[in-house]
């Protein structure tokens, strides 16, 4: 009964905020969306596969339930830092980039699965420009390191004379 009530409340919240679930479900990267109150409103298919936790189990949850599902403890994630406008560089994260309102940080705490991850979070706004939530994506730190290395090699290669 509680899950049905949470799902209904989340659907209403999503309708009001015009967040389209299908956009996030088509992302290859695991992603979650928090509403302005810090409740999980989207837990995409990739996140389900990544964590093994079905969206129905976490949608509508607050009090850092999403962090517990990912890291094994209830604590602020980057999306929460976006919502509260708090400092992301803490004992939990090492800030890699801060462009505009977007944050990119490496988690100092591995996921429950043992994977080390890089997280990216950004605010979500409604049509009137009010912040209505935050989105967070995660990817393996090794993949991020490999991508950065490839970019560096391409930059070097393009700067070499023929």
N, C-alpha and C positions, 0 to 999 in steps of 0.2 A: 504494500500500500504506500509506504514512504517513497519508494522508487518512482511509482506512478505520479505521486504528487510533485516530486522533484522534477521529473521529466516534463510535466505540464508547466510548472513554473519556469523552467528553462526555455521551453518552446515559446512561451509568452514573452520572455525576456529577449529571445533571439528575434522574434517578430518585431518587437519594438525597436531593437537596435539595428535591424536590417543586416544581421550577420548571416551570410549564406553558407550553410554547412557544406554544400556540395563543393565549394571552392576549396575548403580545407581538406575534405575527404579525397580530393584528387591530387593532393600534394604527395610526393614521394617521401618527403621527410616526416618523421613523427612531429605532430603539432598539437598544441592545446590552446584553447582560448578561455580566458577568464573574463567574467563580466566586471562591472565597476565595483561590485561587492566582494570580488575575489572568489566567486563560485565558478566551477568548471562548467562551461557551456558547450564547449566542443572538445572532443577527444577523438582525433581522427583515426581512420582505419590503420594507418601506419603506426600510430602510437599504440593502438591495440596490439598489433603484431610485435612491436618492440618491447612492450612491457608484459604482455600476456593478460592485461586487464581490459575487460570489455567496457565500452563506453557506458553501457547501462549501469555499471557498478560505480561509476565515478561522476557522471553528469549530475550537476546540482549540488555536489559536495563543495564544502568550503573548509576553512581552518587548515589550509595547507595540505589537504588530502592528496592533491596531485603530487606534491613533493614527497610525501610518504610512499606513494606508488612508484615514484622514480628512484628516490634516494634512500628510502627506508626510514626517514625521519620527517616530522612535520616542521618545516622551516620555510622562509620566503624563497621563492625562485626568482629568476630574472623578471618574469611577467609581474610578480608581486612588486618588485622594485619599480617597475614602470608605473603600476597603479598608485603606489604610495609616494612616488618621486623620491625614493630613498637611494642611498649609495649602494651600488651593486658590488663594489670592490670591498669584499669582506673576507672573513675566514672561509666562506663558501665558494667564492669565485675569484678568478684572476681576470681582470678586465683586459680584453684584447683590443677592442675598438669601441668608440662611443661617437657615432656619427649622427648628428641631430638628436633625435629622440630614440634612436635605435641603440641597443646594447649588444655587444658580442663578447662573450666571456667563456673561459674554460672553467668547468666545475672542478673544484679542488677535492670534491667528494665523488667517488665513482658511483655509478648506478648500482642498484641492487644486484644486477647481473654481473657486476665487476667491470663493465665497460667505462672507459673514461670518455667524457663527452664535452663538446663545445655547444653552448646554448646561444640563441639569438632571440631577442624579444623586441617588440615594438608596440606602440599604443594603437588602439583602434578608435576611430571617431565616427560620430553619426553625421548626418547631412548638415546639421547646424554647427558642426565643429566642436561639439562636446565630446570629451573622452568617455567612451562607454566600456572600455575593456582593454585587454592586452593579449597579444598573441605571442607564443613562444614555440620555437622549433629546436630540435636537438639533432646532433649528428655525432658519430664517433670521432673522437679526437684524432685518431690515426688517419681517418679519411680526410679530415680538415688539414692535417699536417701534410699529407700527400698532395692534396689540391694546391696548397700554398707552395710546396716545392716545385710542382709542375709549372705554376705561374712564374716563379722565379727563373726557372730554366728557360721558359719561353721569352721572358724579358731579356735575359742574358743573350740568348740566341739571336733575338731580333736586333740587339745592339752591336753585335759583332760585324766587322766588315766582311763583305762577300769574299 
